[in-house]
Amino acid sequence: MLRLVLVEPEGEYNVGFIARLCKNFEVNELFIVRPKCNINSAIKFSARGEDILRSAKIVDTYEEALQGTGIKIATSSIANNKGDILRKAIFPWELSSIMKSERVALIFGRESVGLTREEISKADFLLFIPANPAYPTLNLSHAVGIVLYEIWKAKHEIKPKMTKESIDLLDKYSKILYGLIRKSDEDYALYIALKRALIKGINDEEEARTVIKFLRKLYTKFLHEDKE
């Protein structure tokens, strides 16, 4: 299942075009967080995606839009800044290697300013579409189209390989272990890098459970040593 999340979209035409793209590429769910445009007016741009737009879930919070999803993929035209692990990005053609959840959230931000750092930090990965360095920012609906096409192209390879429970546990123990060794706010990069590496590197549910077992034992050992 694929959920497309639009955060505070500003253009009616973009929202309409995106609904049409959802129909083109069989997107299962469309969530819109606090739209800044008239959704009813966007219908005229949606063509045969009108039913997608009419059934879209309009929500008040970012967290509500992500609720119930497994792997969360944020997008940005600003990525791979040296020394900024939060902005270290994957590319569209790498999606098949990480879409291992039963319900994936693909998140796009505002046309004017994109997603905030806080919003990106609540996702598991950041996706970047490379373009002309002199003008890398794409129109919102164009960016959505490129990413959905890449997912469609690799669809035969994209099969749920990990349960949401396992993804949540990998995230949980990555965060716990980070908390045990954290010395400063800059160490947050350790948690992000570990979580991303685990999700990308694990191939199936059996491997996921084995790694979770290892992380749990490692956490228990840390606690035991702290009490000695």
C-alpha positions as CSV (number, residue, x, y, z in Angstrom):
1,M,0.0,0.0,0.0
2,L,1.2,3.5,-0.9
3,R,0.0,6.6,0.9
4,L,0.8,10.0,-0.7
5,V,0.9,12.8,1.8
6,L,0.8,16.5,0.8
7,V,1.7,19.0,3.5
8,E,0.0,22.4,3.2
9,P,-0.2,22.4,-0.7
10,E,-0.8,25.9,-2.0
11,G,-1.8,25.4,-5.7
12,E,-5.1,24.1,-6.8
13,Y,-3.7,23.0,-10.1
14,N,-1.0,21.0,-8.4
15,V,-3.4,19.2,-6.1
16,G,-5.6,18.4,-9.1
17,F,-2.7,17.1,-11.2
18,I,-1.5,15.0,-8.3
19,A,-4.9,13.4,-7.9
20,R,-4.7,12.5,-11.6
21,L,-1.2,11.0,-11.1
22,C,-2.6,8.9,-8.2
23,K,-5.0,7.4,-10.6
24,N,-2.3,6.9,-13.3
25,F,0.0,5.0,-10.9
26,E,-2.5,3.3,-8.6
27,V,-1.8,5.2,-5.4
28,N,-3.9,3.7,-2.6
29,E,-4.3,6.7,-0.3
30,L,-4.1,10.5,-0.6
31,F,-3.8,12.5,2.6
32,I,-3.6,16.3,2.6
33,V,-2.4,18.2,5.7
34,R,-4.0,21.7,6.2
35,P,-4.4,22.6,2.5
36,K,-3.8,26.2,1.6
37,C,-5.9,26.0,-1.5
38,N,-9.5,25.2,-2.4
39,I,-9.8,21.4,-2.8
40,N,-13.1,21.7,-4.6
41,S,-11.6,24.0,-7.1
42,A,-8.7,21.6,-7.7
43,I,-11.2,19.0,-9.1
44,K,-11.2,20.6,-12.5
45,F,-7.5,19.8,-12.9
46,S,-7.9,16.2,-11.8
47,A,-9.4,14.6,-14.9
48,R,-10.2,10.9,-14.1
49,G,-8.6,11.3,-10.7
50,E,-11.6,13.2,-9.4
51,D,-12.7,10.2,-7.3
52,I,-9.2,10.2,-5.7
53,L,-9.5,13.8,-4.7
54,R,-13.0,13.5,-3.4
55,S,-12.0,10.6,-1.2
56,A,-8.8,12.2,0.0
57,K,-8.3,12.5,3.8
58,I,-8.0,16.1,4.9
59,V,-6.2,16.2,8.3
60,D,-5.1,18.9,10.7
61,T,-1.7,17.5,11.7
62,Y,1.4,16.0,10.1
63,E,1.4,13.2,12.7
64,E,-2.2,12.2,11.8
65,A,-1.3,11.9,8.1
66,L,1.5,9.4,9.0
67,Q,-0.4,7.4,11.5
68,G,-0.6,3.7,10.6
69,T,2.2,3.8,8.1
70,G,5.5,1.9,8.2
71,I,8.4,3.4,6.3
72,K,8.1,7.1,5.8
73,I,9.9,8.9,2.9
74,A,10.1,12.7,3.0
75,T,11.2,14.6,-0.1
76,S,13.2,17.8,-0.6
77,S,15.1,19.8,-3.3
78,I,17.7,20.5,-0.6
79,A,19.8,17.5,0.1
80,N,23.3,16.0,0.6
81,N,24.7,19.0,2.4
82,K,28.1,18.1,3.8
83,G,27.9,17.3,7.5
84,D,24.1,17.3,7.7
85,I,23.0,13.6,8.1
86,L,19.4,14.7,8.1
87,R,19.8,15.9,4.6
88,K,21.6,12.8,3.3
89,A,19.3,11.6,0.6
90,I,18.4,8.6,-1.5
91,F,17.4,8.9,-5.2
92,P,14.2,7.8,-6.8
93,W,15.8,4.7,-8.5
94,E,16.8,3.5,-5.0
95,L,13.2,3.2,-3.8
96,S,12.8,-0.5,-4.5
97,S,15.6,-1.3,-2.0
98,I,13.8,0.4,1.0
99,M,10.1,0.0,0.3
100,K,9.8,-3.0,2.6
101,S,6.8,-2.0,4.6
102,E,3.1,-3.0,4.2
103,R,2.1,0.7,4.0
104,V,4.7,3.3,2.8
105,A,4.1,7.1,3.2
106,L,5.6,9.3,0.5
107,I,5.6,12.9,1.8
108,F,5.8,16.1,-0.2
109,G,6.0,19.6,1.2
110,R,4.8,23.1,0.4
111,E,5.5,24.5,-3.1
112,S,7.1,27.6,-1.5
113,V,9.3,26.2,1.3
114,G,9.0,22.4,1.2
115,L,9.1,20.4,4.4
116,T,10.6,21.7,7.6
117,R,13.6,20.0,9.3
118,E,11.3,18.8,12.1
119,E,9.0,17.2,9.5
120,I,11.9,15.6,7.7
121,S,13.2,14.2,11.0
122,K,10.0,12.4,11.6
123,A,10.5,10.4,8.4
124,D,12.8,7.4,7.9
125,F,14.4,8.6,4.7
126,L,14.9,11.8,2.6
127,L,14.4,11.5,-1.2
128,F,16.0,13.9,-3.6
129,I,15.4,14.2,-7.4
130,P,18.7,15.3,-9.0
131,A,18.4,18.1,-11.6
132,N,20.3,21.1,-12.9
133,P,22.3,22.4,-9.9
134,A,21.6,25.9,-11.1
135,Y,17.9,25.3,-10.8
136,P,17.1,22.0,-9.0
137,T,13.6,22.9,-7.7
138,L,10.9,21.1,-9.5
139,N,7.2,21.9,-9.7
140,L,5.4,19.9,-7.0
141,S,3.2,17.8,-9.3
142,H,6.2,17.1,-11.7
143,A,8.2,15.8,-8.7
144,V,5.3,13.6,-7.6
145,G,5.1,12.2,-11.2
146,I,8.8,11.3,-11.4
147,V,8.8,9.5,-8.0
148,L,5.5,7.7,-8.7
149,Y,6.8,6.5,-12.1
150,E,10.0,5.1,-10.5
151,I,7.8,3.2,-8.0
152,W,5.6,2.0,-10.8
153,K,8.5,0.9,-12.9
154,A,9.9,-1.3,-10.1
155,K,6.6,-2.4,-8.8
156,H,7.2,-6.1,-9.6
157,E,10.2,-5.9,-7.2
158,I,8.4,-4.0,-4.5
159,K,6.8,-6.5,-2.1
160,P,6.2,-6.1,1.6
161,K,9.2,-7.7,3.3
162,M,9.0,-6.4,6.8
163,T,6.0,-5.8,9.1
164,K,5.3,-2.4,10.5
165,E,5.9,-3.9,13.9
166,S,9.5,-4.8,12.9
167,I,10.2,-1.4,11.4
168,D,8.9,0.3,14.6
169,L,11.1,-2.0,16.7
170,L,14.2,-1.2,14.6
171,D,13.4,2.5,15.1
172,K,12.8,2.0,18.8
173,Y,16.1,0.2,19.6
174,S,18.1,2.5,17.3
175,K,16.8,5.4,19.3
176,I,17.3,3.7,22.7
177,L,20.9,2.8,21.9
178,Y,21.5,6.3,20.6
179,G,20.2,7.6,23.9
180,L,22.6,5.5,25.9
181,I,25.7,6.9,24.1
182,R,24.4,10.4,23.4
183,K,26.8,13.1,24.5
184,S,25.4,16.1,22.6
185,D,22.7,17.1,20.2
186,E,25.1,16.6,17.3
187,D,25.1,12.9,18.1
188,Y,21.5,12.7,16.7
189,A,23.2,11.8,13.4
190,L,24.2,8.5,14.9
191,Y,20.5,7.5,15.4
192,I,19.5,8.6,11.9
193,A,22.4,6.8,10.2
194,L,21.8,3.5,12.2
195,K,18.1,3.4,11.5
196,R,18.5,4.0,7.8
197,A,21.3,1.5,7.4
198,L,19.2,-1.2,9.2
199,I,16.1,-0.7,7.1
200,K,18.0,-0.6,3.8
201,G,20.2,-3.5,4.6
202,I,17.6,-6.0,6.0
203,N,16.0,-8.2,3.3
204,D,13.1,-9.8,5.0
205,E,11.1,-10.3,8.2
206,E,13.3,-13.2,9.4
207,E,16.4,-11.0,9.2
208,A,14.5,-8.1,10.8
209,R,13.6,-10.3,13.8
210,T,17.1,-11.6,14.2
211,V,18.6,-8.0,14.1
212,I,15.9,-6.9,16.6
213,K,16.9,-9.7,18.9
214,F,20.5,-8.7,18.7
215,L,19.7,-5.0,19.4
216,R,17.6,-6.0,22.4
217,K,20.4,-8.1,23.8
218,L,22.9,-5.3,23.2
219,Y,20.5,-2.9,25.1
220,T,20.1,-5.4,28.0
221,K,23.9,-5.7,28.2
222,F,24.3,-1.9,28.3
223,L,21.8,-1.7,31.2
224,H,23.5,-4.6,33.1
225,E,26.9,-3.0,32.8
226,D,25.6,0.4,34.0
227,K,24.3,-1.3,37.2
228,E,27.6,-2.9,38.0
